[in-house]
Amino acid sequence: MSNNPHRCVIDRDGYYVTFVLLVEQADGSTAPYSYSLKSGESLIDASPPSNMIAPRWIGTAWEETGTRTITEEDLEQLRTSKLQMVNVAAQQAIYDGVTIGNHTFSLTEVDQINISTLAAQLQAAMRSEESSIDLTKGVPYHADGELCRHWPPEEFAAIAQAATAHAFYHQTYCNHLRQHIKDITDYSELEAVYYGMGLTPTLQASMAALLGVNEA
């Protein structure tokens, strides 16, 4: 399996169906997130087709097989689907968390609450205010698959900062990609949208300003 977490879904005749995100299951296998393969459908490791009306996979590339009249209803249905896809992908990207050194920290909603609560307690302790954190012991928390242990205050502060930055990045990117999807009027262009793609210069500049990134 390649490192690409996305796959194209094709039907039994090779026609493109949709673009999905693969996530690891409890048994170690992978499966599409929020999508169930229908009878005859399969996954291929390929980029989604671009500027095609009826793309079909021929083993090494997509080929155009016909023409289609796109209605406003078609465009809006695809837009709704892409907006839903972006929401799901952003949530999964956040949940996957951050890796610091040899430790990975998942960031589900519960994880985010736990980390932010401990970070607030740590800040209070460092200001000599009432806190549940004993600075001489450190901050009790666990990385994925590891026992809970006490982290030195500066290490946990770095974990909390990285977690906040990770979640904020994907929330901000998701918000801007959703706007990009809403702005698109061409069906083929909309069809090619995927999570992780580049943004328009205007949206990229807006996102960079929010993230405090110098684009120069």
N, C-alpha and C positions, 0 to 999 in steps of 0.2 A: 504493500500500500504506500502511496506517495505521501508526502507531508502536506499536500493540499487537503484541507478539511471539507472542501465543497465537491459536489458531484452533479452532473447533469442526469436527469431522468429521461429515458427514451421509452417509447412503446415497442410492441413486438415487431413493428415494421421499421424501427429506427428513427421515428419522428420525435423531435424534441417535445418534452412535456413541461419541465420546469427545472429550476436550479435549487439544490438543497444543501443544507449544512449537515455534515456527519458528526455525531456525538458518540462517545464511548458508552456502552451499556454495562450493566453490572457484571456480566460474564466476560467482559474484555473485548467483545465484538463491537462493531460500529453499526449505526443505523441512522436514517434521515431523521432530523429533528422536526417534529410536528408534521410529518408526512408519512403516509403508509403506501407502499408500492402496490399498485393494482395488478391484476392478472396480466401477465405479458410484459410488464414494465421492468426495466433494469437500470442500473447505475453505470455511468462511464466517467472516467477521469479525464475531463476535457473542459475547456472554457466554454461558456454559453455562446450560442450563435449570435452574431451581430448583423443587423440590417438584412434579415431574412424573414420572409413571410411564412414559409412552410419548410423549415430546415429538417434534413434527415441525415443521420450519421452513417457514413459509408466506410467506417473502420479507422480512418485516419484523419478525416475532416468532415465538416458540414457541407452539404450541397443544397441548393435551392431547388425545390420541386414544384413550385407553382406560385400563383398569385392569389391574392385575397383582398377583398374590399373591407377595409377596417371601418367599423361604425364607431360613433361616439360612445356607445354602450360597451363595445369591446375595449376601448381605451380606458374607460373608467373602471371596468372590471379588473383589468390588468394593473391599473394604478392601486386599487384596493389590495390586490394580492401582493404587490411589491411593498406597500406600506406595512402590511402584516409581516412579511418576510424580514424586513429591516428591524422591526420591533423584536422579533424572536431572536435574530442573530445578535443584536446588541445585548439583549438580556443574557444570552449564553456566553458571550464574550466577557461580560462582567462576572458572571458566575465562575468562569474558568479561573479567575483570580490572577494573582501576581506571583512570580518566583523571585525570591531574594536569596542569593547564594545557592545553597542546596535545599532550600525550603520553599514549598508552594503553599499559598494561602488562598483557599477558595473564598469567593465573595458573594454568596447568596445573600438574600435580604437579612437573614438571621446573623450571618457572619459579619455583615457590614455594621449592624447594630451593636454586636458584641465588641468589635474593634473600636468603633467610635465611642462607645461607653467607657471602655478601658482607657482610651486615649484621653478622654475628658478627666477621668480620675487621676491619670498620670500627671496631667497638667496641673490639677489642683494640688497634688502632692508636691510637685516641684515648686509651687508657690507657697508651700507650707500651710495650705488650707486643709480642711477636713477631707479625708480621702480613704478609700478602701485599699489603696496601694501603699505597700511598705517599700520605700525606695532602697532599703538595704537588701531586700530580697529580690526585687524586680517585679515585672508584670506577668501574672499567670495567663498563659495562652498556649495554644497548640497549632502546629502546622499540619497540613493534610497528612493523615496516616501516621502521625507521631503522637507520643504521649505529651500531655500538658506539662509545661515546665515554666520556670521563671526566666523571663527575658530581661537583660539589662535595659534600663530605661531608655538609653539612646538607641538601642536596637529596636525596641518596640515602637518608639517614636518614628523610626524610619519605615517600619512595616505599616504603621497607620498612615503615614504620608503617602507611601506608594499605593496603598489600597484606595485612598481618596482620589489620587491622581488618575489611577486606572479607571475607576468608575466614572469620574468626571469626563475623561477623554471619550469613552464610549457613549455616554449620555449626550455629549456635545456633538460628536460625529453623527450619531443616530438622528438627532434633531436637524442637523444640516442636510443629511442625506434625504430625510423625509421631505424637506423643502425642495431639494433638487427634483425628487420624484413628482412633487406637486406642480413644478414648473414645466415639466416635459410635455410636449404636445405631439411628439412623433412616436408612433407605436413601436417601431423597431428599436429606437433609442431607449424607450422605457423597458422594453423586453430585456435589454442587455444590462440593466442595472443589477448590481450585486453588492453585498456588504463588504466593504474594504476598498471599493473603487475610489478613484480620485474625484474631487469635487470641482465645480466650476471655479475660475479664479476669484470671483466675488465671494462665493461661499467659503472657499479656502481661506481667504483673507479674514473673513468674519470669524471663522473657527480659530485661526491662529491668534487673533486679537484676544479671544476669550481664554485661550490656553496660555497666553503670554509667550508665544513663539515668535522669534524674530525671523521673518522670511527673507531678509536681505542676504 
